[in-house]
Amino acid sequence: MAQRLHTATQPHELHLEVAGQRGARCPCPQCGALCPAHGFTEKRWRHLNFCQHECWVTASVPRVKCREYGAHPVEVPWARKGSAFTLLLEQAALALVREMPVLAAARLMDITDTRLWRIVRYYPDQAVVRLELSAVRAIGLDETACKRGHHYVTAFVDMVAIAELTKEGLDTMTIWKPKEKLPWIRKARSPRAALWRITHCLKYAGALVGDTPRLEPVRGTLATLKTHTRHVMQRWTSTHTNARLEGLNGLFQSARARTRGYRSAGTFIAMTYLIGSPACSRLRST
């Protein structure tokens, strides 16, 4: 590998050059069989900045000639097929757009917002294709506006298994434990029994939350539940509510804010998946 630093440009550019070996055998991207190289094509990818310098990876990518599948370019391990960016840069891009508007992230990375949107939309699309939904038995759904006018996106949530919360060990689980007692309330045989169980849950949740400062909003919620207990009792036989989707409304609005200025509903859907769906959670550790 060769390195060159171009100081005549602003910002300065660091170029990493990867040379292909003549006569080497490379795996066929279709079947994996080792095949002889059949010509080389020079390609370039934008990489993470090195200090204050832009960093570019250049490589002579061979084509392999497979007896069964013909000639195909070899896939490089540092970038996905068809992308002009390395995987590490795309990972950094996903981390940024979860925390700030896409346009701001594009300016920070010194790339166009159109190219950044291609990254943002690619990974949620791939994650949704691989999403396993055969075990889903009950869903909740709601609509949220994605732009001005009557333009809505329908959001679905699994009402039974929130396994990812139980594995995190965060303060969220402090609140989740009393929530899991709600089915016990619904199984009460009479309104009087339901009232007793709601009262018991309030005491149980209050003891778990304690006086932790960051759980002050939870204490406010418990106070609201206590005030409206009689209204809650009118629905104690219901097995499902839309409360979880209403709670996710803040996430939807955050996604909408980060896609402000873009007319396509697809951008809003992609951002919602990216920052809130378990389908994309695996991307955070890749």
N, C-alpha and C positions, 0 to 999 in steps of 0.2 A: 504494500500500500504506500502511495506517495502523498505528501501533503504540500499544498501551496497556499500562501497567504497573499491575497491581492489587496494592496493598500491604496491603489489608485481609485478605487470605488468608495462610495459612501452609502451605507456603512461598509467597512472592510469585509471581504469575503474569504473564508477559509474553505479550501477545496480538498476533499479527500478522494483520491483516485484509486479504484480497485481494478486491477488488470486481470483479464481472463487468461487462463493458461491454454496455449495452443496444444491440441492433441488430447486434452483432458476429456474424460467421459462424464456426462451430467445426466441426472435423472429426468426422464420424460415427465412433463407436468400432467399427462393423462394417465399413465400406467405405472410410473415410478421406475421403469427399467432404465439401466444405465445405457446411454446412447452416445455416439460420437457427436462432437460439436459440428455445426453446419453454418459457419459464418458468425460474425459478431456485430452487434449494434450498440452504439454508445448511448446511454441513458443517464439522466440526472435527476436527483431527488433533493428536495429541501429538507435539512435536518435541524435539530435543536441548535439554537445559537451557542457558540463557544465563547464564553465571556461576552464581550460587546460585539463580536463578529458574527455575521451570518455564516452558516455552515452548509455546505453542499456536498453531496456524495455523488460521484461520477463513476460509472462502471461500464465495462465492455461486456454486455450481456450476450451469451452465446445462444444460438438456436440449435436444438437437437433434432436429429433425423431418426425418428422411430420407425421401425419396420411395419408396425401395426397402425400407428396413428399419424404418421407423416411428420412434417417439420413443424416445430413449435418453439417459441422463445422460452427460455428457462425462467422460472419464477425465483426472484431473489428473496432471501430470508428477512431482509430489513424493511420491506415495503410490500403492501398488498398490490395485487394485480390492477393495473390501470391508474394507480395513484401517483401523483408527483411529489408526495411527501413520505418520509419514513414513518414507520409505525410509532416510534417514540414521539415524533412531533405530533402525530394525530392523537396520541394519548394525552399529551399536554393540551392540545386544542380542546378535547372533550372536557378536561378538568376546568379549563377557563370558562367555557360556555355554560357550565353548570352554576357558575358564580357571578356572571356578568352578561350583559346583552351581547349578542353575536357581533354587532358592529363594533363595539368597544374591544372585544377580543381580537377581531380582525386587525384593528389598528395597532393593538399592542404587539401582535405577531408580525405586522407589516406584510399582510397578505390581503387580497380582496375578500370582501364578505361573501361574494358568490362562491369562491373556492372553499371558504370555510364552511358554508352551508352544505356543500357536497359531502364533506366529512361528517357533519352533524346528522344528515339524513341517511347516510349509508349505514351506520352502525345500528341505529334503532330498527331500520328495515330488516337487517340481517338477524337481529335478536328476535324480532317478532316471528320471522319464518321458523326459527328453531324453538319457539315457545311451546312447551308441552301443556296442553289444556285438557287432556283426557280425564283427569281426576277432578275437574271442576264440577260441582253438583248444584251450587246456588250462586247467583250473581246479583249484584246491585248495579243499577245504571242511572246516569244522570246526564244532562246536557249542560254544556258551558259555552259561552260565546267565544269565538276565536278572533273575531274582528267586528267592526261596526256593522249595524244592520242585522238582518236575520240570518246570520251565519253561525252555525253551531257545530260542535264536535261532541259526539256521544262517548262518555267515559264508562268503562266497565270495571268492576272490582270483584275479586273472589271473596265471598262472604264467609267462608268456612276456614281456610287454612292460611294464617299469616306467620308462616314458619320463620321467615327471615328476622322478625322481631325477637323471637325467643332465643336466637343465637347471638345477638349483638351484646347482651349484657349491659345495656345503657339504662339511663334513668327512665326511659320510656317504659321499661318493663315494670317499674314501680306503679305506673298508672294502668298498665295492661292487666296486672293480676286482679284488681277488683272488677275490671271490665269483664273478665272471664266468669264472674259470678252472675252476670245478667241472665244466662240461661237458667240458672237456679231460681231466679226470681220468676221467670216466665212459667216455671213448672209448679208454681204455687197453686193450690187447689181452690183458693177463695181470695177475694179482694183483701180480706183481713190478713191472710197469710202473706199476700204480696206486699202489703204495707209493712209488716214486720220484717220481711226479708230486705226490702229497700232500706229500712232504717238500719238493719244490721250491716248492709253493704256500705252505707255512708260512714258508719263508725269504723269499719274495717279499712276503708280507703283513707279516712282521716288519720288513722294510726300509721299507715304506711307512708303517707306524704309527710306527716310531721310538720316541722317548721322550716324545712329546707327552702331557702330564699328563691331558688330558680323554679320551684314548683308552686309559686304563689298563684299563677293562673289556674292550676288544678284545684287549689282550695276555693277559688272563685266559682269554678264549675260545680264543685260539690255543694256549695251554698245555693247555687241556682237549682240544682236537682232537688235539694231539700225544700226549697220554696215551691217548686212545681210538682211535688210528689203526687198530688191528687190527679194532675193531668197525665202524668206518666202511667198511673194505675189504669187509666182508661184503655191503654194499649198493651197491658202486660201479657196478653195472650198471643201477641204477634211474635212470629219467629224471626222476622227480619225487618230492618228499617233502613232508610237511606242516610242515616246519620254519618256513616263512614265516608260516603261520597261527599256529603256536605263538609265534613272535616278536611277533605282533600281539596276543597275549593281554593284555598290559599295557594296550594301548589299549582293549580291550573292558572290562577291569575299571575303567578310568578313566571310561568312559561309564556303566557301571553305578553307580559312586559318585555321579556327577552327577545320576542319575535316582532316587536312593534316596528311598523314601517314596511312589513312584508305582507303581501296580499294573499299568498297561498295558504290555504288551511293545512296543507301538508307540512309546512314549516312549524306550525303550532303543534301538530300531532307529534312530529319528530322530537321537538323540545320537551313535550310532556312525557313521552316515553323515556327520554334521556335522563331527566332529573327525578322521575318518580316511579318508574316501572321496574319490578323485579326482573323483567326480561333483559334489562340493560345493566343490572347490578354487577354481572361478571366482567363488564368492560372496565370497571374501576380498579380491578386487580391485574389486568392484562398489560 
